Amino acid sequence: MQYSIGVEYGLHCLVYLIDIPPDATIGIKELAAFQGISETYLSKVFGKLTKAGIVSSVPGVKGGYKLAKPPGEITFWDVVEAVEGTSPVFQCKNIKDNTFLCRDEDFRACSVASPCVINRTMLEAEESMRNMLRNKTLTWLNEELDRVLTPQSRKETREYFESANKS
């Protein structure tokens, strides 16, 4: 299992909503055009982000999306969970209950007596990943982009969305 491209689309596009004025929004059309991605698919992603309370939708000709809460309160995990759902990546099928010993009525208790160590280990690993993603916020992402991208590219990105917002 891997995360869908929707997680990447969501995170990339959410960072553009950080610097817009409080009364402004950015439309799906502008976000999709800037990223060179499918407007239809991005719209579905933003529907999930809206439902999760990460963004709010403003209807109308000048409508669009804006962050529903401060960027420091939106984590990477929030986005993953909104786009992908809450099911664990590893889905234990308890095949240990099908082992030779568990087929015998005298040993039937073996499945009840012993938890699946593999499932427990996989769930612990997933929890570690979730905790790491919970510690990365949109504020952190924005600061990292300031560090790794040129000031000119950051300026041009902001100008692109400012001019799109005025049209």
Secondary structure, 3 states (H helix, E strand, C coil): CCCCHHHHHHHHHHHHCCCCCCCCCECHHHHHHHHCCCHHHHHHHHHHHHHCCCEEEECCCCCEEEECCCHHHCEHHHHHHHHHCCCCCCCCCCHHHHCHHHHCHHHCCHHHHCCCHHHHHHHHHHHHHHHHHHCCEHHHHHHHHHHHCCHHHHHHHHHHHHHHHHC
